[in-house]
Amino acid sequence: MTDRKERRKIKSKWKKLFFGLLVLNIAVVIIFLALIFWPVPDNVSYPENEATPQDESSEFVVRTTKQNLNDLVNAYTEQLLEGTRHQYRIELDEDVHLIGELPVFSSTVPLSAHLEPLVQENGDIILKQKSISIGLLELPNKKIMEYIGKYLPMPDWVTVNPAEEEIYVAVTEMDIRSNFEVGVEHIDLEANNLAFRIRIPYRTLGID
């Protein structure tokens, strides 16, 4: 009689464990599906740039190479990510290649995004998404872009716009210690032809 009660207790315990695990799995699936199909916000706004009047500054055009810019960008990125658990880097080849990791639950998945740089009239850049993926997960491109903006630390002058599948880089809003103002003049990665405008306000040199 006692053995029968013990068997019933064990059987009841295993039933509870089974249903508890089943409920947990269902909850995980629901959360994952909610993350995938949750609507992507479309109210992203880009910073407004106010240019310094030409008669108060002098402007120079500086040309460089993909390798020089690549080293500079990644040196800045390493400093930005210092002390965090996140990591990503930029590789400039025929396009802008963003390589890193995105957190998914308690783990991470590899991120790869190819972006086309489009120079704006004011000297900023829009990085238009060409292809994007995170590991073997089949997610909409806009959702991946949303994760990039949410989980990857970025400077204040970089805005991720999931709805348009692009990243706005407000180069003209960069906080440079010398108070020089920088803008993009031209970018042709295939020809390795990159040019930047550097404007030096007279007030920086003590000239009124």
Backbone as ProteinMPNN parsed JSONL, in Angstrom:
{"seq_chain_A": "MTDRKERRKIKSKWKKLFFGLLVLNIAVVIIFLALIFWPVPDNVSYPENEATPQDESSEFVVRTTKQNLNDLVNAYTEQLLEGTRHQYRIELDEDVHLIGELPVFSSTVPLSAHLEPLVQENGDIILKQKSISIGLLELPNKKIMEYIGKYLPMPDWVTVNPAEEEIYVAVTEMDIRSNFEVGVEHIDLEANNLAFRIRIPYRTLGID", "coords_chain_A": {"N_chain_A": [[0.835, -1.206, 0.0], [1.93, 1.161, 0.833], [3.982, 1.418, -1.047], [2.483, 1.83, -3.339], [1.381, 4.371, -2.84], [3.722, 5.868, -2.819], [4.544, 5.573, -5.456], [2.463, 6.918, -6.723], [2.908, 9.489, -5.756], [5.417, 10.068, -6.921], [4.728, 9.847, -9.6], [2.897, 11.942, -9.779], [4.569, 14.084, -9.208], [6.316, 14.062, -11.406], [4.491, 14.644, -13.417], [3.83, 17.286, -12.75], [6.312, 18.518, -13.156], [6.63, 18.043, -15.889], [4.458, 19.455, -17.058], [5.094, 21.99, -16.121], [7.522, 22.482, -17.479], [6.536, 22.385, -20.073], [4.808, 24.613, -20.119], [6.726, 26.624, -19.745], [8.258, 26.399, -22.114], [6.295, 27.063, -24.005], [5.833, 29.708, -23.244], [8.336, 30.868, -23.848], [8.374, 30.575, -26.646], [6.173, 32.187, -27.331], [7.068, 34.711, -26.449], [9.293, 35.015, -28.13], [8.087, 35.04, -30.676], [6.561, 37.315, -30.362], [8.537, 39.266, -30.206], [9.519, 39.138, -32.796], [7.327, 39.855, -34.442], [6.453, 42.227, -33.403], [5.51, 45.534, -33.984], [7.665, 47.702, -35.888], [9.063, 50.753, -34.826], [8.365, 53.885, -36.441], [9.006, 56.499, -36.123], [11.454, 57.802, -36.197], [13.723, 60.462, -36.037], [16.077, 62.61, -37.644], [19.053, 64.396, -36.657], [19.134, 67.987, -36.766], [21.185, 70.101, -38.662], [23.103, 72.985, -38.198], [24.877, 75.047, -40.095], [28.044, 76.733, -39.869], [28.436, 80.154, -40.683], [30.005, 81.015, -43.802], [31.757, 83.232, -43.873], [32.92, 83.294, -41.406], [34.74, 81.357, -41.097], [37.243, 79.074, -42.398], [37.591, 76.7, -45.014], [38.756, 73.404, -45.735], [39.633, 70.692, -47.912], [40.22, 67.357, -47.333], [41.805, 64.446, -48.352], [41.655, 60.867, -48.084], [42.27, 57.34, -47.37], [40.57, 54.111, -47.602], [41.667, 52.353, -45.73], [42.898, 54.026, -43.819], [40.643, 55.423, -42.822], [39.172, 53.258, -41.902], [40.791, 52.275, -39.817], [40.647, 54.46, -38.073], [37.868, 54.619, -37.476], [37.429, 52.141, -36.176], [39.167, 52.355, -34.017], [37.896, 54.363, -32.6], [35.489, 53.016, -32.104], [36.31, 50.873, -30.468], [37.045, 52.245, -28.165], [34.561, 53.292, -27.483], [33.14, 50.98, -26.831], [34.469, 50.022, -24.67], [34.543, 48.462, -21.543], [32.026, 47.415, -21.789], [29.836, 44.606, -22.611], [29.417, 44.244, -25.202], [30.289, 43.885, -28.685], [31.511, 44.994, -31.796], [32.601, 45.674, -35.145], [33.877, 47.611, -37.923], [34.3, 47.082, -41.366], [35.72, 48.383, -44.191], [35.235, 47.904, -47.495], [34.171, 47.061, -50.572], [31.821, 48.013, -49.79], [30.26, 49.196, -46.752], [30.882, 47.183, -44.095], [29.357, 45.874, -41.379], [30.174, 44.11, -38.555], [29.443, 41.956, -35.911], [27.977, 41.055, -32.727], [24.785, 40.114, -31.491], [22.675, 40.149, -28.611], [20.679, 37.386, -27.739], [18.247, 36.206, -25.829], [19.845, 34.368, -23.375], [22.204, 34.17, -24.68], [24.39, 34.939, -27.508], [24.246, 35.984, -30.959], [25.83, 35.853, -34.17], [26.265, 38.859, -36.053], [25.852, 40.329, -39.225], [26.099, 42.893, -41.5], [25.72, 44.521, -44.544], [26.267, 47.668, -45.871], [25.429, 50.524, -47.815], [27.127, 53.523, -48.368], [25.755, 56.742, -48.504], [26.299, 59.941, -49.404], [25.228, 62.958, -47.966], [23.92, 66.255, -48.737], [24.539, 68.075, -46.727], [26.832, 67.07, -45.622], [26.646, 64.866, -43.999], [26.149, 61.257, -43.605], [24.207, 58.629, -44.982], [23.784, 55.306, -44.254], [22.756, 52.875, -46.164], [20.925, 49.921, -45.941], [22.025, 46.95, -47.472], [22.272, 44.139, -47.335], [21.525, 41.879, -44.657], [21.92, 39.955, -41.662], [21.402, 37.758, -38.837], [23.044, 35.293, -37.487], [21.617, 32.088, -37.91], [19.018, 32.736, -37.759], [15.82, 33.46, -39.023], [14.788, 36.418, -39.58], [12.882, 39.437, -40.118], [14.33, 42.116, -42.038], [13.948, 44.721, -41.049], [13.4, 44.242, -38.387], [15.828, 43.227, -37.476], [17.402, 45.501, -37.814], [16.204, 47.078, -35.904], [16.973, 45.737, -33.57], [19.723, 46.229, -33.714], [19.834, 49.006, -33.247], [18.841, 48.974, -30.677], [20.441, 47.311, -29.054], [23.2, 47.61, -29.647], [25.763, 49.664, -28.56], [26.058, 53.028, -29.535], [27.348, 56.165, -30.819], [25.94, 59.425, -29.918], [25.442, 60.829, -32.211], [24.753, 59.049, -34.14], [22.093, 57.5, -35.72], [19.791, 54.909, -35.803], [17.494, 53.8, -38.142], [15.011, 51.757, -38.321], [12.625, 51.479, -39.841], [13.189, 52.589, -42.352], [15.298, 51.064, -42.975], [18.035, 51.856, -42.576], [20.992, 53.639, -41.492], [21.683, 56.648, -40.002], [24.369, 58.742, -40.098], [25.461, 61.359, -38.471], [27.836, 63.082, -39.23], [28.562, 65.737, -39.146], [27.767, 66.476, -36.648], [29.54, 65.541, -34.839], [31.424, 65.639, -31.843], [34.214, 67.305, -31.622], [37.311, 67.809, -30.13], [39.019, 69.857, -30.919], [37.331, 71.691, -31.9], [37.021, 71.907, -34.599], [35.061, 71.59, -37.58], [33.61, 68.908, -39.201], [32.75, 67.369, -42.282], [31.398, 65.16, -44.783], [32.702, 65.006, -47.994], [32.997, 63.402, -50.284], [32.574, 59.965, -51.116], [33.825, 57.092, -52.442], [34.039, 53.937, -52.352], [34.826, 51.745, -53.916], [36.664, 52.843, -55.687], [38.458, 53.679, -53.882], [38.428, 56.326, -53.006], [38.132, 58.878, -50.942], [36.923, 61.781, -49.428], [36.976, 64.542, -47.202], [35.45, 67.398, -45.738], [36.916, 69.934, -43.874], [36.224, 72.354, -41.656], [37.417, 75.274, -40.24], [36.611, 77.231, -37.699], [37.059, 80.719, -37.199], [37.048, 81.654, -34.618], [38.124, 79.591, -33.178], [40.844, 79.91, -33.524], [41.234, 82.188, -32.213], [40.53, 84.412, -33.622], [38.554, 87.128, -34.294]], "CA_chain_A": [[0.0, 0.0, 0.0], [2.848, 2.308, 0.92], [4.66, 1.516, -2.348], [1.546, 2.401, -4.306], [1.312, 5.806, -2.565], [4.979, 6.48, -3.244], [4.525, 5.628, -6.923], [1.541, 7.99, -7.106], [3.581, 10.767, -5.492], [6.451, 10.258, -7.942], [4.037, 10.096, -10.865], [2.328, 13.298, -9.692], [5.697, 15.023, -9.264], [6.78, 14.11, -12.796], [3.461, 15.353, -14.178], [3.994, 18.719, -12.483], [7.53, 18.958, -13.824], [6.387, 18.013, -17.33], [3.59, 20.575, -17.428], [5.843, 23.223, -15.869], [8.444, 22.652, -18.598], [5.723, 22.669, -21.253], [4.374, 26.014, -20.01], [7.908, 27.46, -19.946], [8.576, 26.374, -23.544], [5.268, 27.83, -24.705], [6.083, 31.118, -22.931], [9.508, 31.294, -24.62], [7.959, 30.684, -28.048], [5.299, 33.362, -27.45], [7.911, 35.904, -26.338], [10.114, 35.099, -29.339], [7.213, 35.463, -31.775], [6.179, 38.71, -30.107], [9.681, 40.098, -30.574], [9.64, 39.145, -34.25], [6.217, 40.508, -35.126], [6.123, 43.508, -32.788], [5.71, 46.57, -35.015], [8.879, 48.512, -35.825], [8.722, 52.186, -34.739], [8.697, 54.629, -37.657], [9.053, 57.915, -35.766], [12.849, 58.202, -36.021], [14.05, 61.753, -36.635], [17.499, 62.858, -37.741], [19.43, 65.703, -36.091], [19.22, 69.122, -37.681], [22.512, 70.686, -38.646], [23.201, 74.407, -38.488], [26.23, 75.294, -40.556], [28.667, 77.999, -39.515], [28.54, 81.026, -41.856], [31.28, 80.892, -44.496], [32.663, 84.355, -43.615], [33.479, 83.162, -40.072], [35.578, 80.163, -41.066], [37.907, 78.646, -43.633], [37.308, 75.286, -45.253], [39.76, 72.638, -46.461], [39.221, 69.343, -48.307], [41.273, 66.394, -47.035], [41.558, 63.133, -48.948], [42.252, 59.774, -47.335], [42.034, 56.009, -47.942], [39.681, 53.252, -46.827], [42.397, 51.779, -44.604], [43.039, 55.052, -42.786], [39.339, 55.663, -42.207], [38.797, 52.032, -41.203], [41.539, 52.259, -38.552], [40.119, 55.527, -37.217], [36.524, 54.242, -37.026], [37.503, 51.033, -35.224], [39.795, 52.858, -32.793], [36.821, 55.058, -31.893], [34.518, 52.007, -31.665], [36.894, 50.146, -29.338], [36.946, 53.117, -26.999], [33.142, 53.4, -27.152], [32.663, 49.71, -26.278], [35.286, 49.652, -23.517], [33.776, 48.281, -20.314], [30.726, 46.801, -22.083], [29.904, 43.22, -23.072], [29.091, 44.238, -26.622], [31.416, 44.048, -29.583], [31.294, 45.041, -33.23], [33.647, 46.409, -35.852], [33.537, 48.03, -39.275], [35.271, 46.781, -42.413], [35.441, 49.112, -45.421], [35.729, 47.237, -48.702], [33.346, 47.625, -51.636], [30.756, 48.685, -49.066], [30.519, 49.251, -45.313], [30.49, 45.897, -43.527], [29.237, 45.891, -39.922], [30.302, 42.742, -38.05], [29.399, 41.953, -34.458], [27.115, 40.077, -32.079], [23.58, 40.637, -30.849], [22.192, 39.247, -27.561], [19.387, 36.713, -27.903], [18.013, 35.535, -24.556], [21.047, 34.319, -22.543], [23.357, 33.942, -25.541], [24.568, 35.937, -28.566], [24.291, 35.441, -32.316], [26.658, 36.713, -35.031], [25.587, 39.862, -36.867], [26.568, 40.766, -40.427], [25.28, 43.839, -42.261], [26.4, 45.258, -45.611], [25.598, 48.959, -45.985], [25.931, 51.416, -48.864], [27.198, 54.902, -47.885], [25.2, 57.776, -49.372], [26.693, 61.24, -48.877], [24.169, 63.963, -47.995], [24.383, 67.591, -49.102], [25.07, 68.799, -45.563], [28.074, 66.447, -45.172], [26.371, 63.648, -43.239], [26.089, 60.022, -44.401], [23.193, 57.611, -44.729], [24.217, 53.949, -44.573], [21.561, 52.157, -46.612], [21.107, 48.481, -45.803], [22.022, 46.131, -48.685], [21.951, 42.794, -46.857], [21.697, 41.826, -43.207], [21.538, 38.659, -41.091], [21.91, 37.428, -37.511], [23.158, 33.841, -37.378], [20.717, 31.306, -38.762], [17.636, 33.154, -37.484], [15.099, 34.072, -40.134], [14.07, 37.577, -39.068], [12.744, 40.547, -41.076], [15.444, 43.067, -42.003], [13.613, 45.85, -40.177], [13.503, 43.793, -37.001], [17.258, 43.155, -37.156], [17.853, 46.88, -37.666], [15.696, 47.544, -34.614], [17.851, 45.152, -32.567], [21.002, 46.945, -33.77], [19.655, 50.268, -32.556], [18.486, 48.759, -29.272], [21.428, 46.579, -28.277], [24.59, 47.984, -29.905], [26.075, 51.038, -28.149], [26.486, 53.889, -30.634], [27.438, 57.582, -30.429], [24.685, 60.187, -29.986], [25.243, 61.373, -33.557], [24.381, 57.942, -35.033], [20.682, 57.154, -35.535], [19.322, 53.737, -36.553], [16.111, 53.952, -38.581], [14.574, 50.436, -38.794], [11.556, 51.572, -40.837], [13.794, 52.864, -43.66], [16.419, 50.127, -43.097], [19.227, 52.655, -42.788], [21.635, 54.25, -40.335], [22.065, 58.023, -40.31], [25.593, 59.123, -39.393], [25.557, 62.819, -38.492], [29.245, 63.414, -39.093], [28.678, 67.165, -38.823], [27.414, 66.677, -35.25], [30.579, 64.961, -33.994], [32.025, 66.557, -30.877], [35.66, 67.239, -31.788], [37.927, 68.662, -29.109], [39.651, 71.025, -31.528], [36.239, 72.557, -32.368], [36.917, 71.887, -36.058], [33.794, 71.024, -38.046], [33.915, 67.932, -40.239], [31.658, 66.881, -43.113], [31.847, 64.283, -45.86], [32.647, 65.593, -49.328], [32.84, 62.378, -51.33], [32.986, 58.611, -50.761], [33.749, 56.065, -53.486], [34.819, 52.857, -51.758], [35.413, 50.891, -54.954], [37.823, 53.551, -56.231], [39.282, 54.077, -52.739], [38.479, 57.784, -53.082], [37.358, 59.435, -49.844], [37.289, 63.174, -49.169], [36.242, 65.156, -46.101], [35.578, 68.844, -45.559], [37.25, 70.367, -42.517], [36.007, 73.792, -41.521], [38.061, 75.798, -39.042], [36.042, 78.532, -37.298], [38.077, 81.683, -36.811], [37.055, 81.808, -33.157], [39.008, 78.554, -32.65], [42.199, 80.437, -33.575], [41.26, 83.458, -31.509], [40.295, 85.483, -34.573], [37.168, 87.6, -34.238]], "C_chain_A": [[0.867, 1.252, 0.0], [3.564, 2.517, -0.405], [3.759, 2.169, -3.376], [1.424, 3.913, -4.107], [2.564, 6.516, -3.038], [5.019, 6.623, -4.761], [3.604, 6.739, -7.4], [2.174, 9.367, -6.895], [4.625, 11.077, -6.556], [5.829, 10.595, -9.282], [3.46, 11.502, -10.895], [3.421, 14.354, -9.815], [6.195, 15.179, -10.698], [5.782, 14.818, -13.703], [3.603, 16.856, -14.002], [5.221, 19.275, -13.201], [7.328, 19.04, -15.336], [5.553, 19.217, -17.769], [4.276, 21.925, -17.179], [6.809, 23.527, -16.997], [7.706, 23.001, -19.877], [5.276, 24.127, -21.262], [5.541, 26.962, -20.269], [8.275, 27.531, -21.422], [7.578, 27.194, -24.355], [5.48, 29.323, -24.479], [7.248, 31.665, -23.734], [9.144, 31.503, -26.082], [7.102, 31.928, -28.263], [6.118, 34.65, -27.398], [8.728, 36.1, -27.601], [9.28, 35.575, -30.53], [6.781, 36.916, -31.605], [7.292, 39.661, -30.501], [9.804, 40.225, -32.086], [8.571, 40.019, -34.893], [5.77, 41.811, -34.47], [6.422, 44.62, -33.786], [6.955, 47.405, -34.791], [8.497, 49.985, -35.77], [9.178, 52.925, -35.982], [8.8, 56.132, -37.392], [10.482, 58.392, -35.503], [13.095, 59.527, -36.733], [15.554, 61.959, -36.61], [17.834, 64.234, -37.177], [19.497, 66.775, -37.155], [20.578, 69.788, -37.527], [22.458, 72.156, -39.017], [24.638, 74.736, -38.839], [26.723, 76.659, -40.1], [28.768, 78.866, -40.758], [29.94, 80.991, -42.454], [32.253, 82.002, -44.126], [33.261, 84.311, -42.215], [34.399, 81.961, -39.967], [36.273, 79.965, -42.403], [37.75, 77.143, -43.768], [38.391, 74.642, -46.108], [39.174, 71.274, -46.809], [40.414, 68.412, -48.126], [40.89, 65.042, -47.618], [42.281, 62.056, -48.149], [41.926, 58.448, -48.018], [41.083, 55.215, -47.058], [40.386, 52.723, -45.581], [42.554, 52.784, -43.472], [41.725, 55.303, -42.058], [38.895, 54.46, -41.399], [39.492, 51.965, -39.842], [40.982, 53.285, -37.579], [38.763, 55.145, -36.632], [36.596, 53.156, -35.954], [38.223, 51.415, -33.938], [38.753, 53.581, -31.944], [35.823, 54.051, -31.314], [35.033, 51.234, -30.451], [36.795, 50.965, -28.054], [35.491, 53.227, -26.53], [32.647, 52.148, -26.426], [33.439, 49.272, -25.042], [34.435, 49.583, -22.257], [32.395, 47.711, -20.532], [30.931, 45.353, -22.533], [29.633, 43.11, -24.565], [30.366, 44.363, -27.459], [30.93, 44.086, -31.032], [32.422, 45.848, -33.857], [33.163, 46.726, -37.264], [34.668, 47.627, -40.22], [34.847, 47.511, -43.691], [36.074, 48.386, -46.592], [34.99, 47.842, -49.886], [32.115, 48.31, -51.057], [31.167, 48.767, -47.601], [29.981, 47.971, -44.684], [30.521, 46.001, -41.999], [29.222, 44.449, -39.427], [30.281, 42.784, -36.525], [28.531, 40.836, -33.92], [25.921, 40.791, -31.453], [23.108, 39.656, -29.777], [20.823, 38.677, -27.905], [19.189, 35.82, -26.689], [19.317, 35.534, -23.746], [22.311, 34.117, -23.364], [23.496, 35.095, -26.533], [24.582, 35.238, -29.917], [25.104, 36.397, -33.184], [25.81, 37.625, -35.907], [26.464, 40.232, -38.054], [25.641, 41.662, -41.237], [26.15, 44.55, -43.289], [25.588, 46.52, -45.902], [26.256, 49.803, -47.068], [25.955, 52.854, -48.352], [26.692, 55.902, -48.92], [25.484, 59.138, -48.743], [25.551, 62.241, -49.049], [24.756, 65.347, -48.276], [25.016, 68.338, -47.933], [26.352, 68.179, -45.008], [27.886, 65.234, -44.283], [26.319, 62.442, -44.186], [24.866, 59.206, -43.997], [23.768, 56.265, -45.18], [22.976, 53.12, -44.887], [21.82, 50.654, -46.597], [20.991, 47.758, -47.147], [21.656, 44.687, -48.363], [22.268, 42.733, -45.371], [21.238, 40.469, -42.689], [22.083, 38.553, -39.677], [21.873, 35.904, -37.363], [22.283, 33.133, -38.384], [19.249, 31.686, -38.549], [17.031, 33.835, -38.703], [14.236, 35.208, -39.578], [13.94, 38.634, -40.155], [13.9, 41.528, -40.917], [15.18, 44.223, -41.047], [13.753, 45.479, -38.713], [14.972, 43.704, -36.576], [17.818, 44.56, -36.955], [17.394, 47.454, -36.32], [16.569, 47.011, -33.479], [19.2, 45.861, -32.528], [20.906, 48.252, -32.994], [19.423, 50.104, -31.064], [19.648, 48.214, -28.458], [22.88, 46.992, -28.517], [24.835, 49.431, -29.471], [26.603, 51.843, -29.337], [26.554, 55.331, -30.146], [26.091, 58.281, -30.581], [24.395, 60.67, -31.397], [24.981, 60.28, -34.605], [22.962, 57.511, -34.708], [20.308, 55.97, -36.415], [17.841, 53.914, -36.869], [15.624, 52.615, -39.156], [13.551, 50.515, -39.914], [12.111, 51.792, -42.242], [14.983, 51.947, -43.943], [17.724, 50.868, -43.407], [19.748, 53.192, -41.465], [22.106, 55.634, -40.745], [23.266, 58.396, -39.442], [25.767, 60.632, -39.53], [27.001, 63.243, -38.213], [29.422, 64.865, -38.652], [28.341, 67.468, -37.366], [28.456, 66.088, -34.295], [31.192, 66.029, -33.088], [33.539, 66.39, -30.935], [36.32, 68.257, -30.865], [38.529, 69.935, -29.694], [38.634, 72.063, -31.982], [36.216, 72.712, -33.89], [35.593, 71.229, -36.424], [34.066, 70.16, -39.266], [32.646, 67.539, -40.987], [32.227, 66.017, -44.223], [31.654, 64.98, -47.201], [32.323, 64.548, -50.386], [33.306, 61.031, -50.786], [32.738, 57.687, -51.947], [34.642, 54.923, -53.021], [35.494, 51.982, -52.808], [36.675, 51.523, -55.539], [38.794, 53.994, -55.131], [39.502, 55.59, -52.729], [37.55, 58.37, -52.025], [37.843, 60.842, -49.554], [36.373, 63.757, -48.095], [36.491, 66.664, -46.093], [35.897, 69.144, -44.102], [37.141, 71.88, -42.463], [36.587, 74.257, -40.187], [37.457, 77.16, -38.711], [37.145, 79.469, -36.825], [38.172, 81.84, -35.289], [37.962, 80.77, -32.51], [40.455, 79.051, -32.579], [42.317, 81.782, -32.864], [41.081, 84.662, -32.426], [38.832, 85.884, -34.543], [36.641, 87.925, -35.627]], "O_chain_A": [[0.606, 2.233, -0.695], [3.738, 3.653, -0.846], [4.216, 2.969, -4.192], [1.369, 4.662, -5.083], [2.499, 7.616, -3.587], [5.461, 7.642, -5.291], [3.916, 7.432, -8.369], [2.017, 10.278, -7.708], [4.713, 12.206, -7.039], [6.294, 11.474, -10.008], [3.525, 12.18, -11.92], [3.224, 15.392, -10.447], [6.464, 16.292, -11.151], [6.171, 15.51, -14.644], [3.511, 17.615, -14.967], [5.176, 20.361, -13.779], [7.79, 19.98, -15.984], [5.898, 19.909, -18.727], [4.068, 22.881, -17.926], [6.921, 24.673, -17.435], [8.18, 23.81, -20.674], [5.355, 24.799, -22.291], [5.375, 27.986, -20.933], [8.574, 28.612, -21.931], [7.955, 27.923, -25.272], [5.326, 30.119, -25.405], [7.183, 32.782, -24.247], [9.553, 32.49, -26.693], [7.275, 32.642, -29.251], [5.901, 35.566, -28.191], [8.85, 37.221, -28.095], [9.728, 36.422, -31.303], [6.651, 37.655, -32.582], [7.04, 40.729, -31.059], [10.151, 41.289, -32.6], [8.865, 40.823, -35.778], [4.813, 42.436, -34.927], [7.502, 44.635, -34.376], [7.273, 47.777, -33.661], [7.689, 50.435, -36.582], [10.245, 52.637, -36.524], [8.696, 56.94, -38.315], [10.698, 59.283, -34.681], [12.721, 59.694, -37.894], [16.23, 61.536, -35.672], [17.0, 65.14, -37.21], [19.868, 66.513, -38.299], [21.057, 70.011, -36.415], [21.849, 72.535, -40.017], [25.517, 74.707, -37.977], [25.95, 77.607, -39.96], [29.155, 78.36, -41.811], [30.936, 80.943, -41.732], [33.459, 81.759, -44.065], [34.036, 85.199, -41.857], [34.8, 81.582, -38.866], [35.937, 80.603, -43.402], [37.771, 76.407, -42.782], [38.883, 75.234, -47.068], [38.319, 70.759, -46.088], [41.484, 68.642, -48.69], [39.781, 64.555, -47.402], [43.363, 62.283, -47.609], [41.372, 58.432, -49.117], [40.819, 55.59, -45.916], [39.789, 52.649, -44.507], [42.367, 52.444, -42.303], [41.693, 55.385, -40.83], [38.306, 54.613, -40.329], [38.864, 51.639, -38.835], [40.857, 53.006, -36.387], [38.527, 55.324, -35.437], [35.904, 53.238, -34.94], [37.927, 50.863, -32.878], [38.726, 53.433, -30.722], [35.366, 54.203, -30.181], [34.279, 50.97, -29.515], [36.496, 50.429, -26.987], [35.221, 53.252, -25.329], [31.83, 52.243, -25.511], [33.103, 48.258, -24.429], [33.7, 50.517, -21.939], [31.648, 47.532, -19.57], [32.055, 44.93, -22.802], [29.621, 42.013, -25.124], [31.383, 44.879, -26.995], [30.058, 43.316, -31.434], [33.109, 46.61, -33.177], [32.166, 46.176, -37.732], [35.845, 47.81, -39.909], [33.753, 47.285, -44.209], [37.297, 48.265, -46.674], [35.166, 49.025, -50.176], [31.448, 49.089, -51.738], [32.302, 48.441, -47.253], [28.781, 47.702, -44.73], [31.581, 46.192, -41.404], [28.366, 43.658, -39.826], [31.018, 43.559, -35.915], [28.362, 39.8, -34.563], [26.032, 41.912, -30.957], [23.135, 38.446, -30.005], [19.92, 39.408, -28.313], [19.871, 34.807, -26.532], [19.847, 36.607, -23.456], [23.385, 33.911, -22.798], [22.805, 36.107, -26.417], [24.889, 34.05, -30.01], [25.077, 37.609, -32.968], [24.775, 37.218, -36.434], [27.671, 40.426, -37.908], [24.542, 41.256, -41.615], [27.191, 45.112, -42.95], [24.384, 46.455, -46.147], [27.477, 49.8, -47.222], [24.916, 53.369, -47.94], [27.142, 55.908, -50.065], [24.965, 59.451, -47.671], [24.978, 62.363, -50.132], [25.949, 65.576, -48.074], [25.927, 69.144, -48.128], [26.91, 68.689, -44.037], [28.868, 64.629, -43.853], [26.43, 62.587, -45.403], [24.534, 59.108, -42.816], [24.181, 56.103, -46.328], [22.241, 52.716, -43.987], [22.803, 50.175, -47.163], [20.007, 47.919, -47.87], [20.825, 44.085, -49.044], [23.153, 43.434, -44.881], [20.282, 39.893, -43.21], [23.095, 39.172, -39.345], [20.817, 35.31, -37.145], [22.211, 33.516, -39.552], [18.349, 31.042, -39.088], [17.663, 34.685, -39.331], [13.099, 34.989, -39.159], [14.801, 38.722, -41.03], [14.391, 41.75, -39.811], [16.076, 44.654, -40.322], [14.173, 46.296, -37.894], [15.319, 44.062, -35.45], [18.611, 44.792, -36.043], [18.116, 48.221, -35.683], [16.873, 47.739, -32.534], [19.763, 46.075, -31.454], [21.778, 48.572, -32.186], [19.766, 50.985, -30.275], [19.832, 48.6, -27.304], [23.724, 46.742, -27.657], [24.17, 50.338, -29.973], [27.491, 51.387, -30.057], [25.895, 55.686, -29.168], [25.207, 57.792, -31.284], [23.238, 60.898, -31.75], [24.986, 60.551, -35.806], [22.653, 57.194, -33.559], [20.484, 56.017, -37.633], [17.032, 54.15, -35.972], [15.8, 52.359, -40.348], [13.593, 49.71, -40.845], [11.578, 51.254, -43.212], [15.602, 52.03, -45.003], [18.422, 50.549, -44.37], [19.044, 53.2, -40.455], [22.842, 55.782, -41.721], [23.191, 58.37, -38.213], [26.174, 61.123, -40.583], [27.337, 63.696, -37.119], [30.325, 65.18, -37.877], [28.59, 68.575, -36.889], [28.275, 66.131, -33.078], [31.443, 67.158, -33.508], [34.085, 65.446, -30.365], [35.929, 69.423, -30.83], [38.546, 70.974, -29.035], [38.995, 73.165, -32.394], [35.481, 73.547, -34.417], [35.067, 70.411, -35.669], [34.671, 70.609, -40.24], [31.584, 67.394, -40.381], [33.404, 66.13, -44.565], [30.57, 65.48, -47.502], [31.492, 64.77, -51.267], [34.312, 60.957, -50.081], [31.605, 57.518, -52.398], [35.849, 54.931, -53.262], [36.62, 51.529, -52.603], [37.639, 50.823, -55.849], [39.824, 54.607, -55.413], [40.607, 56.071, -52.479], [36.329, 58.36, -52.187], [39.047, 61.074, -49.445], [35.168, 63.505, -48.076], [37.586, 67.135, -46.399], [35.217, 68.655, -43.2], [37.879, 72.594, -43.143], [36.279, 73.695, -39.137], [37.764, 78.146, -39.381], [38.064, 79.046, -36.123], [39.241, 82.123, -34.748], [38.511, 81.007, -31.434], [41.204, 78.663, -31.683], [43.362, 82.431, -32.907], [41.429, 85.787, -32.066], [37.959, 85.042, -34.751], [35.489, 88.336, -35.77]]}, "name": "protein", "num_of_chains": 1, "seq": "MTDRKERRKIKSKWKKLFFGLLVLNIAVVIIFLALIFWPVPDNVSYPENEATPQDESSEFVVRTTKQNLNDLVNAYTEQLLEGTRHQYRIELDEDVHLIGELPVFSSTVPLSAHLEPLVQENGDIILKQKSISIGLLELPNKKIMEYIGKYLPMPDWVTVNPAEEEIYVAVTEMDIRSNFEVGVEHIDLEANNLAFRIRIPYRTLGID"}
